[in-house]
Amino acid sequence: MILRTAREIGLLIRDQRKNRKWTQQKLADLLGVGRLWVIQMEQGKSTVQLELVLRALRELDIQLTVQI
């Protein structure tokens, strides 16, 4: 899968969260953030902190690979 935008990463996270039947609140609790942050991340808001996005990917067992 090729992800090119923050929105595409957010949609991937949302899909994986839903596959696990996790609520936005559950993911927020695991990350130590508010539900609003999860909503904004899933919508692809460009101002969310990258470190928290990477933590979300880890919580959902999503491996990020860079190909050059």
C-alpha positions as CSV (number, residue, x, y, z in Angstrom):
1,M,0.0,0.0,0.0
2,I,1.3,3.4,-0.9
3,L,0.4,6.3,1.4
4,R,1.0,9.8,0.1
5,T,-1.0,12.1,2.4
6,A,-1.8,12.6,6.0
7,R,-5.4,11.8,5.1
8,E,-4.5,8.4,3.8
9,I,-2.5,7.6,6.9
10,G,-5.5,8.7,9.0
11,L,-7.9,6.5,7.0
12,L,-5.5,3.5,7.4
13,I,-5.4,4.1,11.2
14,R,-9.2,4.4,11.3
15,D,-9.7,1.2,9.4
16,Q,-7.4,-0.8,11.6
17,R,-8.9,0.7,14.7
18,K,-12.4,-0.3,13.5
19,N,-11.1,-3.8,12.5
20,R,-10.1,-4.3,16.1
21,K,-13.5,-2.9,17.2
22,W,-11.8,-0.2,19.2
23,T,-13.5,3.1,19.8
24,Q,-11.8,6.4,19.2
25,Q,-11.8,6.8,23.0
26,K,-10.0,3.5,23.5
27,L,-7.2,4.4,21.1
28,A,-7.0,7.9,22.7
29,D,-6.6,6.3,26.2
30,L,-3.8,4.0,24.9
31,L,-2.0,7.0,23.4
32,G,-2.6,9.3,26.4
33,V,-4.4,11.8,24.3
34,G,-8.0,13.1,24.0
35,R,-10.6,11.7,21.6
36,L,-10.5,14.9,19.6
37,W,-6.8,14.2,18.8
38,V,-7.8,10.8,17.4
39,I,-10.6,12.4,15.3
40,Q,-8.2,15.0,13.9
41,M,-5.6,12.3,13.1
42,E,-8.1,10.1,11.3
43,Q,-9.2,13.1,9.3
44,G,-5.6,13.8,8.2
45,K,-5.2,17.1,10.0
46,S,-1.6,18.1,9.2
47,T,-0.8,19.7,12.6
48,V,-1.0,16.4,14.6
49,Q,2.3,15.4,16.2
50,L,4.2,12.9,14.2
51,E,5.5,11.1,17.2
52,L,1.9,10.4,18.4
53,V,1.0,9.2,14.9
54,L,3.9,6.8,15.0
55,R,2.7,5.6,18.4
56,A,-0.8,5.0,17.0
57,L,0.7,2.9,14.2
58,R,2.6,0.8,16.8
59,E,-0.5,0.4,19.0
60,L,-2.3,-0.9,15.9
61,D,0.6,-3.1,14.8
62,I,1.0,-1.2,11.6
63,Q,4.5,-1.4,10.3
64,L,5.8,1.7,8.5
65,T,8.4,1.0,5.8
66,V,10.2,3.5,3.7
67,Q,11.3,2.6,0.2
68,I,13.9,4.7,-1.6
